[in-house]
């Protein structure tokens, strides 16, 4: 089981996340590409940090909305989405080349991620880009994973199916909205989820329904409070290897 985490979301004098402390304990870094967060100096430092720890790098493009941290829907056309993602991917690819590493996958951020999961046009745009650059695409593992895999197969793209350690699920495998009661799991619930997934126990929805889908990676969050939890998740996974 792989751990992925959003990284490089600082910009200017603002620090978001504990990248230096988190990077040694994850497998995959979703690196912000300068539109919802980050800047050239942060991208350079984050890629260097990932390369130093031999962490797989993914592009984490978002809507051009730094004030809203990329969490507000912008209703861009498929062409606008395409151009935004290519622009951001190009920047990260250049920094990776400088540090003798490479981008391996794409994982959209925030509202763009939600658009991908709810709009087949957006998903197909991202699959087209992933195919053109020989990259994988990370998506949420849901009850529709077979359908998403069919879309990916048409583009010759491998999907990375992820689950969230800290979020409750609806019966269809989508995430319970953050504003709903019980949407965010407590510390012990998160530890239990990682342990159960390592034991091949399916996630249960907020209504108690078993959710059956393959999972390639677990999404964790790297703020300061999350570092001890990420270390605990890593220990659980290591004990199950």
C-alpha positions as CSV (number, residue, x, y, z in Angstrom):
1,X,0.0,0.0,0.0
2,X,1.4,3.4,-1.1
3,X,1.0,6.7,0.8
4,X,0.5,9.8,-1.3
5,X,0.4,13.4,0.0
6,X,-0.1,16.9,-1.4
7,X,3.2,18.8,-1.2
8,X,4.8,22.1,-2.1
9,X,1.7,24.1,-1.3
10,X,3.6,27.0,0.3
11,X,4.0,30.3,-1.6
12,X,6.0,33.4,-0.9
13,X,6.2,33.9,2.9
14,X,3.3,31.5,3.6
15,X,4.0,27.9,4.7
16,X,1.3,25.3,4.3
17,X,2.2,21.7,5.4
18,X,5.3,20.2,6.9
19,X,6.9,18.9,3.8
20,X,10.4,18.4,5.2
21,X,9.1,16.2,8.0
22,X,6.5,14.3,5.9
23,X,8.6,13.5,2.7
24,X,10.7,10.7,4.3
25,X,7.5,8.8,5.2
26,X,5.5,8.8,2.0
27,X,5.8,7.1,-1.4
28,X,4.2,9.6,-3.7
29,X,4.3,13.4,-3.6
30,X,1.5,15.3,-5.4
31,X,3.4,18.6,-6.1
32,X,1.5,21.8,-6.6
33,X,2.2,23.5,-9.9
34,X,1.9,27.2,-9.2
35,X,-1.8,28.0,-9.8
36,X,-3.7,27.0,-6.7
37,X,-0.6,27.3,-4.6
38,X,3.3,27.2,-4.8
39,X,5.7,29.4,-6.8
40,X,8.9,28.7,-8.7
41,X,11.1,28.7,-5.6
42,X,8.8,26.3,-3.8
43,X,8.5,24.0,-6.8
44,X,12.2,23.8,-7.1
45,X,12.8,23.0,-3.4
46,X,9.9,20.5,-3.3
47,X,11.2,18.6,-6.3
48,X,14.7,18.5,-4.9
49,X,13.3,17.2,-1.6
50,X,11.3,14.5,-3.3
51,X,14.3,13.5,-5.4
52,X,16.5,13.3,-2.3
53,X,14.1,10.9,-0.6
54,X,13.5,8.9,-3.8
55,X,9.7,9.7,-3.7
56,X,7.7,9.3,-6.8
57,X,6.5,12.7,-8.1
58,X,3.1,13.5,-9.4
59,X,1.8,16.7,-10.9
60,X,-0.9,18.3,-8.7
61,X,-2.5,20.9,-11.1
62,X,-5.4,23.0,-9.9
63,X,-7.7,25.8,-11.0
64,X,-5.9,29.2,-11.2
65,X,-7.4,30.4,-7.9
66,X,-4.8,31.0,-5.3
67,X,-7.2,33.0,-3.1
68,X,-9.6,30.1,-3.0
69,X,-6.8,27.5,-2.8
70,X,-8.2,25.8,-5.9
71,X,-11.3,24.6,-4.0
72,X,-13.8,26.8,-5.9
73,X,-15.4,25.5,-9.1
74,X,-14.4,27.7,-12.0
75,X,-16.5,26.0,-14.7
76,X,-13.7,26.1,-17.3
77,X,-14.3,24.7,-20.7
78,X,-12.6,21.4,-21.6
79,X,-10.1,23.3,-23.7
80,X,-9.3,25.7,-20.8
81,X,-8.8,22.8,-18.5
82,X,-6.5,21.1,-21.0
83,X,-4.4,24.2,-21.4
84,X,-4.2,24.9,-17.6
85,X,-3.0,21.3,-16.9
86,X,-0.5,21.3,-19.8
87,X,0.9,24.6,-18.6
88,X,1.3,23.5,-15.0
89,X,2.6,20.0,-16.0
90,X,5.2,21.7,-18.2
91,X,6.5,23.8,-15.3
92,X,6.9,20.8,-13.0
93,X,8.4,18.7,-15.7
94,X,11.1,21.3,-16.2
95,X,12.0,21.4,-12.5
96,X,12.1,17.6,-12.4
97,X,14.6,17.6,-15.4
98,X,16.8,20.0,-13.5
99,X,16.9,17.6,-10.5
100,X,17.4,14.4,-12.6
101,X,13.9,13.0,-11.8
102,X,10.6,12.9,-13.6
103,X,6.8,13.3,-13.3
104,X,5.1,9.9,-13.1
105,X,1.4,10.7,-12.7
106,X,-1.2,13.4,-12.5
107,X,-3.5,14.0,-9.6
108,X,-5.7,17.1,-9.9
109,X,-6.3,19.3,-6.9
110,X,-9.5,20.4,-5.1
111,X,-12.3,21.6,-7.4
112,X,-10.6,20.2,-10.5
113,X,-10.3,16.8,-8.9
114,X,-14.1,16.9,-8.1
115,X,-14.8,18.1,-11.7
116,X,-12.8,15.1,-13.0
117,X,-14.8,12.7,-10.9
118,X,-18.2,14.1,-11.8
119,X,-17.7,15.2,-15.4
120,X,-16.7,12.7,-18.0
121,X,-15.5,15.5,-20.4
122,X,-13.0,16.7,-17.8
123,X,-11.9,13.2,-17.0
124,X,-11.3,12.5,-20.6
125,X,-9.3,15.7,-21.0
126,X,-7.0,14.6,-18.2
127,X,-6.7,11.1,-19.6
128,X,-5.8,12.5,-23.0
129,X,-3.0,14.6,-21.4
130,X,-1.8,11.7,-19.4
131,X,-1.7,9.5,-22.5
132,X,0.2,12.1,-24.5
133,X,2.9,12.4,-21.8
134,X,2.9,8.7,-20.9
135,X,1.7,9.4,-17.3
136,X,-0.6,7.6,-15.0
137,X,-3.8,9.4,-13.6
138,X,-4.8,9.2,-10.0
139,X,-8.5,9.1,-9.3
140,X,-10.8,8.4,-6.4
141,X,-11.6,4.7,-6.0
142,X,-15.4,4.5,-6.2
143,X,-18.2,2.1,-7.2
144,X,-17.7,3.3,-10.8
145,X,-14.0,2.3,-11.0
146,X,-14.8,-0.2,-13.8
147,X,-16.2,2.5,-15.9
148,X,-13.3,4.8,-15.2
149,X,-10.9,2.1,-16.1
150,X,-12.7,1.7,-19.4
151,X,-12.2,5.4,-20.2
152,X,-8.5,5.1,-19.2
153,X,-8.0,2.0,-21.4
154,X,-9.2,4.0,-24.5
155,X,-6.4,6.4,-23.9
156,X,-3.8,3.8,-23.0
157,X,-3.5,5.2,-19.5
158,X,-3.0,3.4,-16.2
159,X,-5.2,4.6,-13.4
160,X,-4.0,4.9,-9.8
161,X,-7.0,4.3,-7.5
162,X,-6.8,6.1,-4.2
163,X,-8.7,6.1,-1.0
164,X,-8.7,8.8,1.7
165,X,-7.6,7.9,5.2
166,X,-9.4,10.8,6.9
167,X,-12.7,11.0,5.1
168,X,-16.1,9.3,5.5
169,X,-17.7,7.7,2.4
170,X,-21.1,7.8,0.8
171,X,-22.7,4.5,-0.3
172,X,-21.5,5.0,-3.9
173,X,-17.9,5.4,-2.8
174,X,-17.8,9.2,-3.1
175,X,-16.6,11.3,-0.2
176,X,-19.1,12.7,2.3
177,X,-19.0,16.5,2.0
178,X,-16.8,18.2,4.5
179,X,-19.7,20.2,5.9
180,X,-21.6,17.1,6.8
181,X,-21.5,15.6,10.4
182,X,-19.0,12.7,10.6
183,X,-17.3,13.7,7.3
184,X,-13.8,13.9,8.9
185,X,-12.5,10.9,10.8
186,X,-10.9,11.1,14.2
187,X,-7.4,9.9,14.8
188,X,-8.2,6.4,16.0
189,X,-10.7,6.0,13.2
190,X,-7.9,6.8,10.7
191,X,-5.5,4.3,12.2
192,X,-8.2,1.7,12.2
193,X,-8.9,2.3,8.5
194,X,-5.3,1.9,7.5
195,X,-5.0,-1.3,9.5
196,X,-8.2,-2.7,8.1
197,X,-7.2,-1.9,4.5
198,X,-3.9,-3.6,5.0
199,X,-5.9,-6.6,6.2
200,X,-8.1,-6.5,3.1
201,X,-11.2,-5.3,5.1
202,X,-13.4,-3.1,2.9
203,X,-14.2,0.5,3.8
204,X,-17.7,0.9,5.2
205,X,-19.8,3.9,4.1
206,X,-21.3,6.3,6.6
207,X,-24.5,4.1,6.4
208,X,-22.6,0.9,7.1
209,X,-22.4,-0.4,3.5
210,X,-19.3,-2.3,2.5
211,X,-17.5,-0.7,-0.4
212,X,-15.6,-3.0,-2.7
213,X,-13.0,-1.5,-5.0
214,X,-9.2,-1.9,-5.5
215,X,-7.0,0.6,-3.9
216,X,-3.4,1.5,-5.0
217,X,-2.7,4.4,-2.7
218,X,-3.9,6.1,0.4
219,X,-4.1,9.9,0.5
220,X,-2.8,11.5,3.7
221,X,-2.4,15.1,4.7
222,X,0.9,16.6,5.7
223,X,0.1,19.5,8.1
224,X,2.1,19.6,11.3
225,X,-0.4,17.7,13.3
226,X,-0.5,15.0,10.7
227,X,3.2,14.0,10.8
228,X,2.9,11.6,13.8
229,X,-0.2,10.0,12.1
230,X,1.7,9.5,8.9
231,X,4.5,7.8,10.8
232,X,1.9,5.6,12.4
233,X,0.4,4.7,9.0
234,X,3.8,3.9,7.6
235,X,4.5,1.6,10.6
236,X,1.3,-0.3,10.1
237,X,1.9,-0.7,6.4
238,X,5.5,-1.9,7.0
239,X,4.2,-4.5,9.5
240,X,1.9,-5.9,6.9
241,X,4.5,-6.2,4.1
